[in-house]
């Protein structure tokens, strides 16, 4: 049932991408605003309480719903799994930016590529070169593939029903919505949301990095992961970018133009400078990694069936 739900959800999402802002982010933002209004006094304790009420509560509720539906009929439980995965997972949630940037660079439309990258990352890239645009797009795609697909899949497989997918998606949302806020009136309310997601993403990020390594240049991917990931400001992002860069044989990181200034960043990866060709190779790497994970699930399912 787990493998079938994943495959069907991925197929549906490819055929009809979910309007994520309307059906996922907007409702979650309303919940977030309500929790902030009721509980935020700037203290860490209330932030932890609010995180638990929303995320642990929703995770348990989805697990209970799955168990009840399973007792009624397995097909109902399968449909529930697919529906939740459709809401929590998907390549297409951000990949349209990557595809449009790739096409713009192929057509020599650098200004359009810069604009699209700025919309995607929420930053200004008016002075970025074509290589910088390709670099940043590849980095964003590697992180996005993990957060939108591999991380969700990991927890979906690990916990009963769709509860793992719910746990990971909600934890990610509140880490971004609360954990990144630094305004004084917000205080340390979002500190636990940030730390909680780091805990949940510790193992899935490393599983994704291993998948990137196997699907690409394994030796270079492991070398970059071991020697370069720690240089990145965000440890988990560093692991994903370093393993992906090594697997692709491309140099990422390095200084970039942002809001008219040069932002200094460490060099990650080995090989050639990023361009549109490496963007195409990134798509192949992500898909090979996903197929690898699905094949592993198939083998585990067969082994379980044979062992009965």
N, C-alpha and C positions, 0 to 999 in steps of 0.2 A: 504493500500500500504506500509506503514512504517513497519508493522510487517512482511509482506511477504518478503520485501526486506532484512530485517535482517536475517530471517530464511534461505532464499536461499543463501545469501552471506556466512553465517556460514557453510552451507552444502558444498558449492563449495570449501571453504577454507579447510575444513576437508578432502575432496576427493583429491584436488589438491592444496597444499600449494603454496602461491605466493613466488617466488624468490625475497624477499623484497630488498635485496642489489642491484639487477640489475634494478628492475622496479620502486623502490621508492627512496631508499637512494642515489643511484648514481646520478640520475637527480637532486635531491634536493641539493646535495653537489655542483653540477655545478652552480646551481642558487645561492647558498650561496657564493661561491667563486667570482662570478660575482658581487654580491651586495657589498661584502667586498672591492673588487678592486675599485669599482666606488664611494662608499659612506663612507668607513671607514676612519675617521680622528681622531679616538679615543674618539669622543664626544658622549654623551648620546643622544643628539638631532638627530643626523644622524642615530643612531641605531634605534631610535623610528620611524623615517621616513622610513627606509628600511624595518622594520618589517611591517609597515602599507601597504607599496606598495605591498609586496609579499603576506602577509597573508590576509589582508582585501580585496585586489584585487582579489585573488584566490577565497575567500569565496563568494564575490559578483558575480563573473563570474559563479561559479557553481550554484548559486541560479537563475541567469538569464537563464542559459542553461536549468535548470530543468523546469522553467516556460514555456519557448519556446517549449520544447519537450512535456510538458503536453498539450499544445494547439494543437500540431500536432496529438498526440495519447497518451493515458495514458500508454500503453505498453512501448512506447519509454522512457517515464519518469521512469517507473519501472526498465527497463534495465539499464538506466543511474545510478539510485540509487544503484543497485546491483553492478555495475562495480566500482563505487567510494568506496563503502563499502569494496569490495574485496581488493582494493588498500590501504585502511586506517585502516582496522580492521583485527584481526585474532588471534586465540589461537596459531596457529602453527608457528608464526613468531619466537618465542623463546622457545616454549615448547619442541622442540626436545632436547635441552640441559637438561631440567628438566627430561625428560623421560630417556635419556641415563645415567644421574647421578644416578637416582633411580635404574635403572637396574644394574649399576656398584656396587652400595652399596649392593644390594640384592645378587650379585654374590661374594661379598667380595673383589672386585677389587678397593681398596681404592686409589691406585695411579692413576688409570684411572679416577675415580670420581674427584680427585683433579685437574687433568689436564683439564677435561671438565668444571669444575667450574671456573677455571682460564680463560679459553677462553670465557666463558659466561660473567663474571664480569670484565674482563680486569685487573685481579690482580693475584698475585702469592699466591698459597695456598699449597705449598709443605709440610708444617708442620701441616696442619689441620687434626684434628681427624675426624672420621666418623660422629660424632655428629655435629661438626662444619660445615662439608660439607652439611649435611642435613639441618641444621639451615639456612645457607646462601642461599641454593637452595629454601627453602620454602619462605624466605623473598623476594627473587628475583621473585618467581612465583606469590606471592600475588600482588606485585607492577606491574609486567608485565601484569597480568590478568586485572588489572584496566586500565593501560595505553593502552593496545592493544584492549580491548573489552569494558569494562564498560564505560570508559570515552568517547570513540568514540560514543557508543550507546546513551549516555545521550545527547550529543550535536546534534546527528543526529535526535533524536526525537524532540528536542526543536526548531530547526531552519528549515526553508523550504527546502525541497529536501535534497540533500546530503551536503549542505553548512556547517552544523554543524560538520559533520565528517571531512570535509576539514579543517575547522578552527582549530579543536582540534589537528589533526595530524600534521599540519604544525607548529602550536604553540609549540607542543612538540618537533618537530625536531629542531627548531631554539633555543629553550631553552637549548637543549643539545649541539647544534653546536656552538652557540654564548654565551649563558648565563654562561657556565662553564669555559670559557677561562679566564685565569688570567695573560697572558703574557702582559708586559708593553705596547708593541706597539699596542695591541688591545684596550687598554684603557677601557672606559666604554661603548663601542659600543654595547656590548651584555647585558647590565644591563636591558634594557626594555624587551628584549626577555625573560629573566628569570622571571621578575616580571609579565609580561603579562600572561605567562603560569600559574603562581601561582594563579592569579585571575581566569583564566578560569577553573582551576582544583579544586578550593575551594569547590564548591558545589558537583560536580561529585564524588570527593573522599569520601565525607560524605555519599552520596547515596550508594556507593559501600560498605562502612563500615557497613551501616545499613543492606544491603543485606547479607554480611558475618555473621552479628550477628543473623539475622533471620534464615539463613540456617544452623547455628551451635549452639553452646551453647550461647544463647542470654545473660543471666545474666553475665557470665564471659567476654563475648566480650565487653559489655557496660562498665563493671568495668575496664577492661584493657584500653579501649579507654579513659575513663575519667581520670584515675589516672596515666597512663604510657606514653601516646602518646607524651606529652610535653617533655619527657626526650630525645626523639630522635632528632638528629641534624636537620633533615628535617621534618618539621611539618606534611606535607601531607603524606610522607612515614611512619611517626610514627603512624598516624591514621590508615592507611591500615594494617601495621604490627601488631599493638596492637589489633585491632578488629579481625584480622585473627587468631592471636595467641590465644586470648581468646575463639574464636569460636571453635578452634581445641583442646583446652586444652593442649597446648604445650608451652614450654619455648623457646623463641627466643632471639635475641640480644646477650648479654654477650660477653666477650672478645674472639677474634678470632686471628689466625695466618694469617698474610698477609705480603708478601714479606720478610719473615724471622723474622718479628717483631710481638709482641702482640699488637693488637689494642683494646683499652679499649672501651666498649660499654655498655649501660645500659641493664639490664635484662628486657625483655618484655614478657608478657604472664603469664600463670599459668599452673601447672600440671607437666607433665613428660618431660624428655629430648628428643630432636628431634632425630628421626631415620628414616629409610626407610619406616616404617609403617605410620608415620605421613606425609611423602611425598605423599603416596597414599591417605591418608585422605584429603590432600590439594587439590588434583585433584577433589575429590568428592565435597568438599566445593565450589570450583569455579563453577562446573557444576550445583550444586543445586542453587547457587546464580543466575546464568544465567537463568535457567528455571523459577525461581521465578520472575525475571524481565519480561520475556516473557509472563508468565501467567498474570502478572499485565497488560501488554499491551493488551492482549486478552480481559480481563475484561473491560478495558477502551473502547476498540473498540466495544464490545457488548453493553455497556452502551450508547455509542454514537449512535449506530444503533437503539436501542430500543427507545431512546429519540426523534428520528425523527418523 
